[in-house]
Amino acid sequence: MATNQSYTLSNKFIQIFRRQQDDLPEHVKVNAYFDNQGPGHPNTRYYIDTPNAKRPIEFIKANGTYYWVKLIWRQDKWQTNQRGIYNSSDVSWWIISDPQHPNHIFYEQEANVPLTIAAVTTALQQLPTHPNTPDYPTTMEGQQEEINVATGQTQAEAQRINIISNPSNGALKGNPPFMFDGDRNKTLKFLLSWDIWAAINQANNTMKKPFSKVVTLLSYMDGTRVDTWKAEQLKKLKEEMDDGALETDETLWDNFLERFHNAFVNQNRRSEAYQELIKLKQGESLNDFFAKFKLLSHKADVPLDDKGTIETLKHTMAKGLTSAIINSPNFDPTKEIPWTFRQWEEQARKCHLKWKAAAKFTQTCQGLFQTFRLAPKQINNPGRNNNQG
C-alpha cells in the first residue's frame, strides 16, 4: 500500500506503488479523484483533470513529509522524482486534526506543558519541506506513454497558491522558500523568500507561534554546512522550553533569528557593497545603471536621499550627463532643500532622452548630406561631446 511506503525523493526516478483504494479524506484530495478499475489494474489510481490530459497522481510520504506527485510510466513502472512534486490549488494537505499533520502533537497538548527534545525532533522531521520545484506535466494518454526526460520535453505550468479551506489551522499556502544549505551568498535571498511566505501565512498557527515558526524554518535548512548548527538550535530550543518558555514567547523567535544572522549573514556585506557602489560607472544602459545603483545602496544601507549618496551619484554617472543636469533650467543649487534622488533620476532620464534625440537628428542629417552629396554643415549638438552615455 502506498500509505505504508516511505520514499526518498531526489533527481533520480523511483518506482511509486499506487493506492488500490480511495483512503484519503476529501480535504486532502480537493479536486483529485480515485478511479477504481479493480484490484491490481494498472489504471486504478488517483487522477487530476487538467486542460491537456487526465493526469495520474499519488499522495506519498517522502523525505519526512507528504507530497502529491505526478506519475509517469517509465521502464514498465509508475515512477516520479523530485521534479514531480505537484503544487496546485487542485489538491491540498493534512489539517491540524489529522494525526499525520506535523503540528498535531501540539494540537493535543496544552501550550504550557514542557516539550521533550524527542517531540521537538519529531516535529522537525515531520514538518513539510516542500521544495520550490517546477511542475513537469505530461500528456498521459494511456499507460504505455513515456516522457523524453533526456531532452526535457515538459510543459511549464504557472505556479498557483494552494488555498487552504481553514486558514488558521490548515496547511501552509503559497510558494515556500528554497532549501538553504548555508551558502552566505544566498542568505538574504532565502530570508526574503521566507519573509514573503511567512507573511502569506501570518494567520496560520504555525507562523503565529514562535516555537513552531523556528522549527519550520529549520526544516528548510539542509546540508553539511548547516546540519551541526541545526542540532545546536534544537538543543537551545529545548533548553529555553525547559527554563519555562512557552510556545508563544516571542523571545524564542527573536533569539533564533539573531543566531541565524550571526551564523549566515555576511557581516562585511555593507562594506563590500559600498566599495562596489563608489566604483560603479554608468554604461550604455541608463536603466541598468540606476537599478544597480539602487541595489548597491540598499545592500550598503545607504539612504538614497543622503547628501553623500547624491555626491556618489554625480561621480558615477557619465560626466556629460551630470553636467547636463546641473546646467538644466530647473536645477537650482542654492535652494535650501536639495534635490532628492528621485529628482536627480528623473532629470537624468530627461537629459538622456534629449541627447538621444539630438544624436538621432545628427545621424539623419549626415545621411541626407551623403544621399544628395551636399557639403555637411556644422550641426549644433551640445550634448554630443559631453559623453552622456
C-alpha positions in Angstrom: 0.0 0.0 0.0 1.2 3.5 -0.9 0.2 4.8 2.6 2.7 2.5 4.3 5.5 3.2 2.0 8.1 5.9 2.7 10.2 7.2 -0.2 13.3 9.4 -0.7 12.8 12.0 -3.5 15.8 13.3 -5.4 16.6 13.9 -9.1 16.6 10.2 -9.7 13.4 8.5 -10.7 12.0 5.9 -8.3 9.1 3.5 -8.5 5.9 4.5 -6.8 3.4 2.0 -5.5 -0.2 3.3 -6.1 -3.1 3.1 -3.7 -5.6 0.4 -4.5 -8.4 2.0 -2.6 -9.7 5.5 -2.0 -8.4 6.1 1.5 -7.7 9.9 1.5 -10.0 12.5 3.1 -11.8 15.0 0.9 -9.9 18.0 2.3 -6.6 16.4 1.1 -8.0 15.3 -2.3 -9.9 18.6 -3.2 -10.3 18.0 -7.0 -8.3 14.8 -7.2 -10.4 11.7 -7.7 -9.9 7.9 -7.4 -10.6 5.8 -10.5 -11.2 2.2 -9.4 -10.7 -0.2 -12.3 -10.3 -3.2 -10.0 -7.5 -4.6 -7.7 -4.2 -4.7 -9.5 -5.4 -2.9 -12.6 -2.7 -0.5 -13.9 -5.3 2.3 -14.2 -6.6 2.1 -10.6 -5.2 5.2 -9.0 -5.8 8.9 -8.3 -6.2 11.4 -11.1 -6.5 15.1 -11.6 -8.1 16.6 -14.7 -6.0 19.3 -16.5 -6.8 21.2 -19.7 -4.4 18.9 -21.6 -4.9 15.5 -20.1 -6.1 13.2 -17.3 -3.0 13.2 -15.1 -2.1 10.3 -12.8 -1.0 11.4 -9.3 -0.3 9.9 -5.9 -0.1 11.2 -2.4 3.1 9.8 -0.8 5.3 10.1 2.3 8.8 11.2 1.3 11.8 12.9 2.8 10.0 13.1 6.2 6.8 14.7 4.9 3.9 14.2 2.5 3.6 15.3 -1.2 1.3 15.0 -4.1 3.4 13.8 -7.0 2.8 13.3 -10.7 3.4 9.8 -12.1 4.9 8.8 -15.4 5.0 5.3 -17.0 8.7 4.6 -17.3 10.5 1.3 -17.7 7.2 -0.6 -17.2 6.7 1.1 -13.8 5.0 4.1 -12.4 7.8 6.5 -11.4 8.5 10.0 -10.2 11.3 12.2 -8.9 11.7 15.5 -7.1 10.5 17.5 -10.1 7.3 15.6 -10.0 6.1 17.3 -6.8 2.6 18.7 -7.6 2.0 22.1 -6.0 -1.5 23.2 -7.0 -4.7 24.5 -5.6 -6.4 21.5 -7.1 -5.0 19.4 -4.2 -4.3 20.1 -0.5 -2.7 18.7 2.6 -3.5 17.4 6.1 -5.3 19.7 8.6 -4.3 20.1 12.2 -6.7 17.5 13.5 -5.2 14.8 11.2 -2.7 12.6 13.0 -0.3 13.0 10.0 -0.2 16.8 10.4 3.3 17.8 11.8 1.7 20.1 14.5 -0.8 17.5 15.6 1.2 16.7 18.7 0.9 20.4 19.7 -2.8 20.4 18.9 -3.4 17.8 21.6 -1.1 19.4 24.3 -1.5 22.5 26.4 0.8 25.3 25.4 2.4 25.4 28.9 3.3 21.7 29.0 7.1 21.4 28.6 8.0 19.5 25.4 10.7 16.9 25.3 13.6 17.0 22.9 12.1 13.9 21.2 8.9 15.8 20.5 10.8 18.7 19.1 12.9 16.4 16.9 9.8 14.6 15.7 8.2 17.9 14.8 11.3 19.0 12.8 11.4 15.7 10.9 7.7 15.8 10.1 7.3 19.5 9.1 6.6 20.0 5.4 9.7 20.7 3.4 8.2 21.5 0.1 11.0 22.5 -2.3 10.1 25.2 -4.7 10.3 22.9 -7.7 8.7 23.4 -11.1 5.9 21.1 -12.4 6.6 18.7 -15.2 3.2 17.9 -16.6 2.8 15.1 -19.0 0.1 14.2 -21.6 -0.5 10.7 -20.2 -2.8 9.2 -22.9 -2.5 5.6 -22.0 -0.2 3.8 -19.6 2.5 3.0 -22.1 3.4 6.6 -22.9 7.0 7.5 -21.8 8.4 11.0 -21.3 11.5 12.0 -23.1 13.4 13.0 -19.9 16.7 13.4 -21.6 15.6 16.2 -23.8 13.5 17.8 -21.1 10.3 17.9 -23.1 7.9 19.2 -20.5 5.1 21.7 -20.3 5.5 24.7 -18.0 2.7 25.4 -15.6 2.1 28.6 -13.7 2.7 28.1 -10.0 -0.5 28.7 -8.2 -1.1 29.4 -4.5 -2.5 26.4 -2.6 -5.6 27.9 -1.0 -6.5 26.1 2.2 -10.1 25.9 3.5 -9.0 26.5 7.1 -6.5 29.4 7.1 -5.9 29.2 10.8 -5.1 25.6 11.4 -4.8 24.3 7.9 -1.7 23.6 5.8 0.6 26.4 4.8 -0.1 28.0 1.5 1.9 29.8 -1.2 5.4 29.0 -2.5 7.7 28.0 0.4 11.4 29.1 0.5 14.1 27.1 -1.2 16.2 24.7 0.8 19.0 26.7 2.4 22.4 24.9 2.5 24.4 27.6 4.4 25.7 29.4 1.4 26.1 33.0 2.6 25.7 34.3 -0.9 22.1 33.0 -0.8 21.2 34.0 2.8 19.4 37.3 2.0 17.5 35.7 -0.8 16.5 32.9 1.5 15.3 35.3 4.2 13.4 37.3 1.7 11.5 34.2 0.3 10.9 33.1 3.9 9.5 36.6 4.9 7.1 36.6 2.0 5.9 33.0 2.7 5.5 33.8 6.4 3.5 37.0 5.6 1.2 34.9 3.4 0.6 32.5 6.3 0.6 35.1 9.1 -2.9 33.9 10.2 -1.7 30.3 10.4 -1.0 28.9 13.8 2.4 27.6 12.6 3.5 31.2 12.0 1.7 32.6 15.0 3.6 30.5 17.5 7.3 31.4 17.6 8.2 27.8 18.7 6.7 26.2 15.6 8.0 29.1 13.4 11.6 28.3 14.5 11.1 24.6 13.8 9.5 25.3 10.4 12.5 27.5 9.3 14.9 24.8 10.5 13.1 22.3 8.3 14.1 24.4 5.2 17.8 24.0 6.0 19.7 21.0 4.8 23.3 20.2 4.0 26.7 19.6 5.6 27.2 23.3 6.3 24.0 23.6 8.4 23.4 20.1 10.0 25.5 20.7 13.1 24.1 24.2 13.5 20.5 22.8 13.3 21.3 20.3 16.0 22.6 23.1 18.2 19.4 25.1 17.7 17.2 22.2 18.7 19.3 21.9 21.8 19.0 25.6 22.6 15.2 25.4 21.9 14.8 22.6 24.4 16.8 24.5 27.0 14.6 27.5 26.6 11.5 25.4 26.9 12.9 23.6 30.0 13.6 27.1 31.5 9.9 27.8 31.4 9.4 29.4 27.9 6.1 28.9 26.2 5.5 28.2 22.5 4.1 31.7 22.3 7.1 33.5 23.7 8.4 35.9 21.1 11.9 35.6 22.5 12.2 32.1 21.0 12.0 33.6 17.5 14.0 36.7 18.2 16.9 34.8 19.8 16.9 32.3 17.0 16.8 34.9 14.3 19.8 36.7 15.9 21.8 33.5 16.0 20.9 32.8 12.3 22.1 36.3 11.3 25.3 35.8 13.2 26.0 32.5 11.6 25.0 33.0 8.0 24.8 36.7 7.1 27.9 38.1 5.6 29.0 40.7 8.2 31.1 42.5 5.7 28.4 42.8 3.1 27.7 46.5 3.8 31.3 47.5 3.4 31.7 45.4 0.2 28.5 46.8 -1.3 29.6 50.4 -0.5 33.0 49.8 -2.1 31.3 48.4 -5.2 28.9 51.4 -5.2 31.6 54.1 -5.3 33.4 52.2 -8.1 30.2 51.9 -10.2 30.3 53.6 -13.6 27.4 54.3 -16.0 27.4 52.1 -19.0 25.3 52.1 -22.2 22.0 51.4 -20.4 20.8 54.1 -18.0 18.1 51.7 -16.7 20.7 49.1 -15.7 22.8 51.8 -14.1 20.1 53.1 -11.8 18.9 49.6 -11.0 22.4 48.7 -9.9 22.9 51.9 -8.0 19.7 51.4 -6.0 20.5 47.8 -5.3 24.0 48.5 -4.0 22.7 51.4 -1.9 20.2 49.1 -0.3 22.9 46.4 0.4 25.2 49.1 1.8 22.3 50.5 4.0 22.9 53.9 2.4 19.8 56.2 2.2 19.2 57.3 -1.4 18.5 60.9 -0.4 21.6 61.2 1.8 23.9 64.0 0.7 26.8 61.6 0.4 24.7 59.3 -1.8 23.8 62.1 -4.2 27.5 63.1 -4.5 28.3 59.5 -5.3 25.6 59.5 -7.9 27.2 62.6 -9.6 30.5 61.0 -9.9 29.3 57.6 -11.0 27.1 59.0 -13.8 28.8 59.9 -17.1 30.4 63.4 -16.8 28.4 64.8 -19.7 25.1 63.7 -18.1 26.0 65.1 -14.7 26.9 68.5 -16.4 23.6 68.5 -18.4 21.6 68.0 -15.2 23.4 70.8 -13.3 23.0 73.1 -16.3 19.3 72.3 -16.8 17.0 75.4 -16.2 15.1 73.8 -13.3 18.2 72.9 -11.2 19.0 75.4 -8.5 21.9 74.5 -6.2 21.1 77.5 -3.9 17.8 76.1 -2.8 17.5 75.4 0.9 16.0 71.9 0.2 18.3 70.0 -2.1 17.1 67.7 -4.8 16.1 64.2 -3.8 17.5 61.1 -5.5 14.2 60.7 -7.4 14.5 64.2 -8.8 18.1 63.5 -9.9 17.0 60.3 -11.6 14.0 61.9 -13.4 16.2 64.8 -14.7 18.9 62.3 -15.8 16.4 60.4 -17.9 15.1 63.6 -19.5 18.6 64.8 -20.4 19.5 61.3 -21.7 16.4 61.3 -23.9 17.3 64.8 -25.3 20.8 63.6 -26.1 19.5 60.5 -27.9 17.1 62.7 -29.9 19.9 65.0 -30.9 22.2 62.1 -31.8 19.4 60.6 -34.0 18.9 64.0 -35.7 22.6 64.3 -36.4 22.7 60.8 -37.9 19.7 61.6 -40.1 21.2 64.8 -41.4 24.5 63.1 -42.2 22.6 60.5 -44.2 20.9 63.3 -46.2 24.2 65.0 -46.9 25.6 61.8 -48.2 22.5 61.0 -50.3 22.4 64.4 -52.0 26.2 64.8 -52.0 25.9 68.1 -50.1 28.7 69.7 -48.1 27.8 69.0 -44.5 27.4 72.0 -42.2 28.3 72.1 -38.6 25.3 70.8 -36.7 24.7 72.1 -33.2 24.6 69.2 -30.9 25.7 70.4 -27.5 25.3 67.0 -25.8 27.4 65.1 -28.3 30.8 65.9 -26.9 29.7 65.7 -23.3 29.8 61.9 -23.1 26.3 61.5 -21.7 26.2 57.8 -22.5 
